Structure formats: C-alpha cells, structure tokens
Amino acid sequence: MKFFKALLSLSITIGLCYALSRGWGVVPPIGSFLSPFTGFWVNAEPANSSQSEEVLSITGLQDEVTVRYDEVGVPHIFAQNDHDLYLAQGYVTAQDRLWQMEFQTHFAAGRLTEIVGERALEQDRYQRRMGAVYGAEKSLEGMLEDPQGKVSLEAYSEGINAYIAQLKPKDYPFEYKLLGYAPEPWTPLKSALFLKNMSFVLASSTDDLRMTNVLRKYGKAVAEDLFPNYPFVESPIIPEGTPLDFKPIPLPKAPADFVGIGSSNVSTERDKAIGSNNWAVGGSKSITGLPILSNDPHLTLSLPSIWYQVQLSAPGVNVYGSTMPGTPNVIIGFNNDVAWGVTNVGADVVDWYQVKFKDAKKEEYWHDNQWKKIQKRIETYYIKGGKSISDTVLYTHHGPVVYLDSEKPLRNNIPTGHALRWIAHEKSQELTTFYQLNRAKNYDDYVKALSHYSAPAQNFVFASNQNDIALWVNGKFPLKAKEQGKYILDGTDKNADWQGYVPAAHNPHVKNPTRGFVSSANQSSTNPSYPYYINWEFAPAERGRRINQRLASMSKANVDSLRLLQNDNYNLKAHDWLPTMLSFVTQPSQKQMASLRVLQLWNKYNNPDEIGPSIFAVWSQLLYNAIWEDDFNFDQNIPMKYPSQDKTLQLIQKHPDAAWFDDTRTPQKETIQELANITLSAAIDSLTKWNKGPLGESWTLANYKSTDIKHLIPGMDALSKMDVKIGGGSGIVNATTERTGPSWRMVVQLGKDKNVKGYGILPGGQSGNPGSPHYDDMVETWRKGELNPLLFLQDKNEKSTRIKQTLVFKKSN
C-alpha cells in the first residue's frame, strides 16, 4: 500500500510539473511564471537604493553618455551628440517601460492575437482595416525624409534593442511572463505606429453615419436646426476680434446635396471624456513679469502611466518634459527659453464616402464618371498557438473600405460599404516638430516647428522668456467647403473629394492678445468668421469658459494659482442647468425632498465629499436621455447622434412647449416639467440601488464616480489603483472621471538666465514594473492636486541631493 501511495504521489507530481511547464492555449506556463528563479518574483526592486554609479558598455554608441536619476526615477540624459542622446533615451525608456511600449505598438498594429489569441481578432481587424499600419508606413516615409528625424528614430530603436539584447528570460518584465511571450526587436515603424495610435485616440472620432441617419429620418431643416454649426454659449480658443494676418484662399465649390444610405449595426463606442486644458498668462498678469504656462492633457488613466518624464541634454538642446514611451524627443515640456503644451483640436479630418462598386466582384468603383480599379491590401493575423488568418482590405483613392455591407463593424459609427478618408493616412513629420520645439529659442522657432505638424491636430500653447505667449490651432486641415463631411459624402462625385489643404500659415492663431492670456480646452477653435472649415462641432465649452473666467480675473498669477486652477472643481453645467431643473419640481414628493434640499444647498463644486454632484450628474443625464431617446434611439440598429447639451438647454429654456419633450412611445403627451419630475425620482432610485442605501455618505461624488487607474491588462486590479478619492468630472476643469483625467499636470514659470522653474506630476510613476517603488509613487501627490518641483539640470556635473543613481554608457569595444 505504501508503495502504491508513493507511486500515485510521484505520478501526480510529474503530471503537475508537466502541466505547469507548458502553455495551454492562451494560458502561459504557470510554473515558469511562479518560479522563484525565473518568475515574477525576480522583478521586485528594492524600495530604497543608496546613491550608486553603474557603467554599461553599449554597442553602437559614438561617445560617452551620462544618465543621472533623481529621487522619483526621472532620467537626466547628457550626451555629446544627437545619435547618442536618442540611443540613451531609447535604452532608459525600455529599461522602465519595455512591456508597455511593445504592448501598445502590438495594439496599434493589430497584433494582439499574437499575444492573447483569437479573442482579439476583431480588435486587430478593426485596427488594420482602419489603415493603422498603412498610415504608420506612410508617416514613417515622411519622418525618414528629415535627416534629423531619421537619426532620432534609428538611434532610439538602437537603444531599445541594446536593452533587449542584454535581457535573459528571467529578466523579462512581469507581463511577458504572465502572458507567456518574449520581446522582439524594435524598429522605427513601431515608433510610427505609436504616434499613429494617438491619431486613433484623438482624431478618429466621426459622427457622419449617425448624422446621416438623422438626415434620412428628419430631413435637412430639422437636422440643421437640432445640430447647429456653432454652439449657443461659447468662448472660442482664438478670441473674437483677433485680426487675420493672411489673405484667405478661395474655398472649393461645395458638392451637391447628398443623402447617403446610412447603415445599421450595433456595437461599442469610444470614451468621449478625453480632452485637455492648456493656457499661458503673459508677463502683465504674472507675479514675475514673465509668462507662466500650464498644461494637463486628459487621457485614459492607466498603469503604467501614459507619460514618461525625461531630461534630454546634448549640444544645441537641453529640454525637460514628458514623452510617450515609444517615441523620441519630449512632447510636452520646456527648455531654458520656451515652454509649450498641447490639447486636442477635434478637427473634422475623417470623412466617409459611399462607394458604388461595379459588380459583386468589387474590383472596380465609379468615380468622376469612370470606373476605377480597386487596390487590395492583404493583412495576415498570426494567432497565438500557430494558426494564421488572412484578410483582404479594399482601397479606393479615398482610402480603405473598412467594412463591406455583409460585415458587422466593431463600432457603431462605422458605415458599411464606405471608404474612409483620414488625415492619419498621409505622410507626416511630427517628429520634426518635436525635435525643433525641444531646441526652440523664441516664437519664430515655435512657428517653424509647427509648420511640419500634421496629426492629430493639437492646440499648441507657447510661452517664452522674451515675454511672448501664443496659441496655434495646429494640424493639417483638409481644404473643404463649409461643413463638408458633416454627413456621409458621395463617393462618385469628384467635387466631394478633398481639394488640398489649408495653408499652415492660415491655421487659427493668436500672439500676445490684449486680454493677457491664451487658453484652450477643446472648445470651438474660432468664431464663425474664420474663413476655413475645421469642424462643425467641438467639445462642450464649460471647461474653456471656466478657465477664461478665472484667468480674466487673475492678477499677479503665480505657479500656485495656476496649479489651483488645474484642480478647479466648479461645475459650470450645473450653474447653467440646475436652476431651470429645480424650477420644474414645484410639488416635490416625500422621496424627492431630501435630494432637492441637497441640491439647493450645494455650492456647485464637484468636490469628492459632496453629494450634490452625484445627484445632479444622474438626474441631468436621465433627463437628457428622456428627452431624446424616443426620437433618436427608437431602433438600436439605426444609430443616431443626440442633439448637444447646449442645444437641449436652449430648447428647455426658450421653447418649453417643444414637441421633442413628448415621449412618442406613450399615448399621453409629456411635458418637460413631467420629464424633470419623473427623472428626478428615477435618479434617486438609481443612486439608492447603486450605493446600496438611501441618501447618505455612500452617495458622495468620490464613491459614485469611483476613479480607477487600471493596469493595461484588463482585470489586473491588484496592480491598479482603485477607488481613488478625487473630485472633478466630465466638463469640469479638473476633468477626472471614472477612467479618464489629467494624465500629466505641468506648470512652467519662465525665467531669464537659465532660471526657468518647472513643476509636474503623473497619476502613476516612472516605472512600468509593479515591483518597483516608482510604479505608482506619484498617485497620492496627483490625487491631492499637488505638483513636484522638476529637477532641471544645466550640466551633468551639477550637484543635487536629489540625484540618487548614475549610469555611464560607454562605447562597446
């Protein structure tokens, strides 16, 4: 019996060892992952490291490079030439963020199936069919045409590969072990893919299909009335009255009116809470007499952090700021003379063209009174485990036919049987822009740098120690007739094609305005007097209006006053909406009384411990939905856009008897007053259910909103920061929502004689390694709305108690 038990125990042990030593489908070898010698335990880093110096031998280096790390893990790189500067940047970025860099470029390239298997196939197919890889290839062509861009891209790749080459499997970042794969060599195309993915995030939004469905249902007059081309309450980025310093060129002839066929599909949508703020105050409004600049881009909150702080110093450049792991240079930052930051424009650079194929073979399409050949691009997907799948994407001269009529799109704003025209498919030289901005000395250098920039279109704010402030609404904008692209376009009509581009010098801009500041928060770029078409709709204006109100009233502004503005929680939407909403509840029920009392006493600040913003957010959203869902969501297979919030408020206040307030699904006729009362009760019920109890502490904004900073791998809550107690919200200057928010806060006080001072914070940390003390060590500072002073060294020998580690890169013999 003992022998039998021993044999059974040995058999189980051998079987378990075998099972744990191999992968099963998409599941990696668990034994290897748990191994104390090669598994995730190896990735732990000490919490406190004393000052140390390490020398590394790097192949391809031309001269010695010194990298000094400060107390929060920021590398300060000192090189003697551009090549070595970007090689070192690639190396140290990979050292901290290799898995993130690779994972995000796999996502951008439509290659997630290689990591997680066939479940990612539809996402990969969407990326490829939208032309992500095609666009990255075109962008790379443009970037390599600039000799400086070529050097930076290739050297950056060399640095990443030098780091990868010295890794052993036990040294791989934690996520490679978890998912069961290995890093691959980096190429300049991967950097182009990363930059192209930012166009996906910031410049792929399109409502053409939903607007065409509205047009088909209600006609042009109703569509234009409910969806006007300029908001009712606005504070445009370029101040009204700013004179033009150029002579406009003629606009193209508008194409003939066209009502597309639309399409029917159901799927998911992108998060629309992404946005950003930036501003600069001039010397006349600052306590120092020189400009102060502020920027906080709002993106998805994630771990590892989207941004990576770095200082780059070499002959001709000494710059500090944040970059995105996967691309060289600093994207948002400052040097001794200038500072700059960006927000998204939201330009209409995505148009859909209804394609007329010759026959079922789909080898030719009709355009400009002739049949033209379809171009075909074969996309191959390699599925984890060895299987591969090929897909043929059809291209017209406009771009890819993303989905055929027989296919179901991944997202419900993508029309089937239509070709995509997108600025992200063009050649571009964004790296040249950032290379030159990093070295800019004055306003003229800034303008020259922006002339190379294409996409995603950004509002570039600028300040210099020559006491200049400026803002350019910048990108490559198609030259189109006004509102051309608001609806789906006729793919057979040559007049519907893009007819070139707005000259870069004609992009909206302002320098040293009399009001003493420039600012942007994704709102309308200009008023309707601007001669070119950028878009018919932008982000709601509440953040921009609030920022302008605060800046207009400021005098002797300092770093702290601008930091406090970044964290401003005032709810301007509640200021606009709430008095009218409350006026409709004239005979409140017992259930409504307590909530109404909270709203009446609320000071309209979205602070984390307040209950008022939770009630207002749910009530206003339910009221908005109740007004429009019967008319614009009556059939889930016909997706339609809802009218904007400001148009809705205008109807409520100016036309309370409008027919739109009646719910067409019921026999009785509803009024706006009835909808307000019904939705208030529904909001109370919803909050009671969600928070598992009646009105009380569980209803506070922090609990209702529950901001999470999640790891990039879904479900990895143990490696995430969950339920971060913070105020703000969509439409608030502190635009922190459930999953998005300020991804990098920066304030820069310009100074003479190398006396610039920078302050900044990430909602995470410098390291992508969950075992590092720098993985999430900035989250609490970020949550409290504080900023770290940024260590900006003037040379590699400058003394600072904040320096904790030094790396010296030497040429490999």
Helices and strands as residue ranges (DSSP letters): H 2-20, H 30-34, G 40-43, E 52-58, E 65-70, E 75-78, H 82-108, H 113-116, G 118-120, H 121-129, H 132-144, H 147-165, G 169-171, H 174-179, H 188-203, H 208-218, H 220-226, E 275-281, G 283-285, E 292-300, E 302-303, E 308-314, E 317-323, E 332-335, E 338-344, E 350-354, E 364-367, E 370-373, E 375-382, E 388-395, E 400-401, E 418-422, G 423-425, H 430-438, H 443-450, E 458-464, E 469-474, E 489-490, G 494-496, G 504-506, E 509-511, E 517-520, H 542-553, H 559-566, H 572-583, H 590-601, H 612-632, H 645-654, G 659-661, H 672-690, G 697-699, H 701-705, E 707-711, G 717-719, E 721-724, E 740-742, E 745-749, E 757-761, H 779-783, E 788-789, E 803-811
